């Protein structure tokens, strides 16, 4: 091959590399522009939704039921923070305005010292709100949603709420705060508050962790008490922090599930400790 031919081939390769690099740049830029646009949309929508609704703290009333557990003996050093958390106020939300905007709304969730203070929705599948926002427009940010297998009125043994772990800190993006030492050491944070059309509930966190993506923590029904007990032990053992919380087969639990990164999930588990019927 002559030197001239080699030079020509080299020039063609340079052109191909340039064209490929340019194409990758254009695709990346398009994705960035789309992500930025959807981020603005979801942030504006989140602010709008939060402004539309008054989330009020409410004290215990006659219709409030505390989930009973056996108090530890006075002479033991063992301490269950349940006795502090059970005294906390609940939150109450009027869903009438939200229902006008989206009839799929089923509840409102708050997690202390995070940005999680949103309504959540439910439909007949667990796919729709992965890429649709609260206004039902296509958006990769999706929205926070309840597992289609759950029923908030009767409360399953295991209730699951999903949301994307957004880098812009919307949706479940700030649940990563729960892995920080500063968040974990503040015991006032270890509570999740939920309001629905039928009841207001208080949930005590007992496990937080991240793990390679799996569905083994997403079971909503159990054949036997032994199967449920085994499940509870498994998810509590995974926790990165000891919450000093007893969890029994008589407990109903709540799970928040989101992305930790592309290959892992961040998971939060809590047990029901107080319920106020409306």
KOLGU-877516 format. One record per residue (C-alpha): x, y, z negated. Coordinates in steps of 0.02 Angstrom, whole numbers, padded with zeros to 5 digits, always signed. Layout:
BEGIN
XYZ
...
***
This chain:
BEGIN
+00000+00000+00000
+00070+00168+00051
+00099+00308-00071
-00036+00408+00017
-00164+00269-00009
-00116+00253-00193
-00139+00439-00215
-00309+00430-00131
-00366+00287-00244
-00304+00383-00397
-00404+00536-00344
-00561+00430-00320
-00539+00353-00493
-00520+00526-00569
-00679+00583-00483
-00773+00429-00545
-00710+00454-00723
-00762+00636-00716
-00935+00593-00649
-00959+00459-00782
-00902+00576-00920
-01016+00713-00856
-01164+00593-00849
-01131+00538-01028
-01119+00721-01080
-01285+00762-00997
-01371+00612-01079
-01298+00656-01250
-01349+00837-01229
-01525+00786-01181
-01538+00675-01336
-01471+00816-01445
-01595+00941-01374
-01738+00817-01399
-01683+00780-01578
-01669+00966-01618
-01841+01001-01543
-01922+00858-01637
-01834+00910-01797
-01905+01086-01784
-02076+01016-01747
-02074+00897-01896
-02006+01031-02013
-02141+01154-01961
-02275+01021-01974
-02213+00968-02147
-02218+01148-02208
-02391+01173-02135
-02460+01016-02216
-02385+01060-02386
-02457+01236-02376
-02630+01170-02332
-02646+01067-02490
-02642+01107-02674
-02553+00972-02773
-02604+00992-02955
-02537+00910-03110
-02675+00833-03215
-02674+00769-03393
-02740+00604-03455
-02930+00591-03462
-03059+00460-03512
-03047+00381-03339
-02860+00354-03361
-02797+00177-03392
-02624+00144-03461
-02553-00021-03405
-02518-00110-03569
-02357-00196-03612
-02300-00271-03776
-02204-00143-03878
-02030-00206-03930
-02001-00239-04114
-01948-00089-04217
-01791-00176-04278
-01717-00205-04105
-01595-00092-04013
-01683-00130-03850
-01771+00021-03778
-01898+00029-03637
-01918+00205-03563
-02098+00159-03523
-02151+00241-03686
-02086+00409-03626
-02148+00396-03447
-02325+00345-03495
-02349+00518-03569
-02309+00609-03405
-02445+00700-03309
-02516+00633-03146
-02541+00731-02984
-02709+00757-02901
-02742+00806-02720
-02900+00859-02629
-02891+00771-02461
-03036+00858-02375
-02929+00978-02272
-02799+00846-02230
-02936+00727-02170
-02993+00859-02046
-02819+00859-01969
-02789+00672-01976
-02919+00544-02027
-02781+00416-02058
-02727+00505-02218
-02740+00390-02369
-02629+00469-02502
-02498+00591-02563
-02328+00543-02636
-02202+00636-02744
-02027+00580-02793
-01934+00694-02917
-01781+00791-02857
-01805+00741-02675
-01900+00821-02531
-02028+00682-02538
-02189+00778-02567
-02300+00727-02423
-02465+00650-02373
-02448+00474-02306
-02555+00386-02178
-02613+00211-02132
-02671+00128-01972
-02702-00052-01918
-02519-00083-01874
-02345-00039-01936
-02282+00030-01770
-02384+00184-01726
-02314+00304-01855
-02135+00253-01821
-02141+00375-01674
-02295+00482-01703
-02303+00632-01820
-02445+00683-01936
-02531+00773-01790
-02521+00609-01691
-02402+00684-01563
-02253+00582-01505
-02103+00617-01615
-01957+00503-01658
-01965+00570-01837
-02130+00479-01859
-02221+00501-02024
-02231+00418-02194
-02355+00274-02186
-02431+00137-02291
-02412-00045-02240
-02563-00100-02138
-02586-00251-02253
-02614-00143-02408
-02775-00078-02484
-02755+00072-02600
-02930+00061-02670
-02906-00113-02743
-02714-00102-02752
-02623-00257-02694
-02496-00342-02804
-02364-00262-02692
-02392-00094-02605
-02266-00037-02473
-02235+00136-02399
-02117+00166-02253
-02030+00320-02182
-01880+00364-02076
-01722+00418-02168
-01698+00579-02070
-01530+00670-02072
-01626+00835-02079
-01691+00779-02250
-01874+00767-02196
-01982+00612-02220
-01882+00489-02328
-01716+00572-02286
-01682+00625-02466
-01715+00455-02544
-01526+00433-02532
-01522+00552-02682
-01580+00403-02785
-01409+00321-02762
-01316+00471-02835
-01253+00461-03013
-01324+00632-03054
-01499+00578-03000
-01491+00410-03087
-01430+00481-03254
-01578+00599-03265
-01713+00484-03334
-01849+00611-03292
-01820+00566-03109
-01868+00383-03128
-02052+00408-03087
-02155+00409-02927
-02325+00497-02924
-02460+00454-02799
-02633+00527-02772
-02769+00449-02664
-02953+00482-02637
-02995+00349-02767
-02860+00366-02900
-02702+00450-02962
-02560+00336-03012
-02392+00340-03100
-02255+00216-03055
-02096+00181-03153
-01942+00145-03046
-01850-00015-03090
-01736-00048-02941
-01641+00051-02807
-01521-00022-02680
-01467-00033-02498
-01434-00191-02402
-01415-00257-02223
-01581-00245-02133
-01698-00385-02186
-01882-00411-02218
-01864-00520-02371
-01924-00382-02488
-02082-00345-02387
-02194-00488-02445
-02364-00422-02501
-02446-00582-02564
-02384-00729-02666
-02452-00907-02683
-02407-00930-02865
-02352-00832-03017
-02185-00922-03008
-02159-00863-02829
-02196-00684-02881
-02082-00697-03033
-01940-00759-02922
-01970-00613-02804
-01967-00486-02947
-01804-00557-03015
-01724-00549-02843
-01765-00367-02808
-01723-00311-02985
-01555-00399-02981
-01509-00303-02823
-01522-00133-02908
-01366-00024-02912
-01424+00044-03081
-01496-00034-03238
-01660+00056-03270
-01692-00043-03431
-01865-00083-03367
-01962-00243-03398
-02056-00310-03248
-02180-00452-03270
-02293-00554-03157
-02440-00454-03224
-02366-00295-03150
-02416-00217-02984
-02269-00144-02891
-02232-00011-02761
-02092-00015-02632
-02023+00130-02530
-01925+00071-02378
-01816+00177-02263
-01655+00173-02162
-01489+00191-02252
-01393+00185-02088
-01412+00097-01921
-01384-00075-01997
-01448-00057-02175
-01607-00016-02270
-01627+00089-02427
-01758+00016-02544
-01844+00083-02701
-01957-00022-02813
-02071+00040-02953
-02208-00035-03062
-02380+00037-03098
-02391+00107-03274
-02541+00225-03269
-02696+00244-03162
-02831+00377-03166
-02992+00339-03072
-03084+00479-02983
***
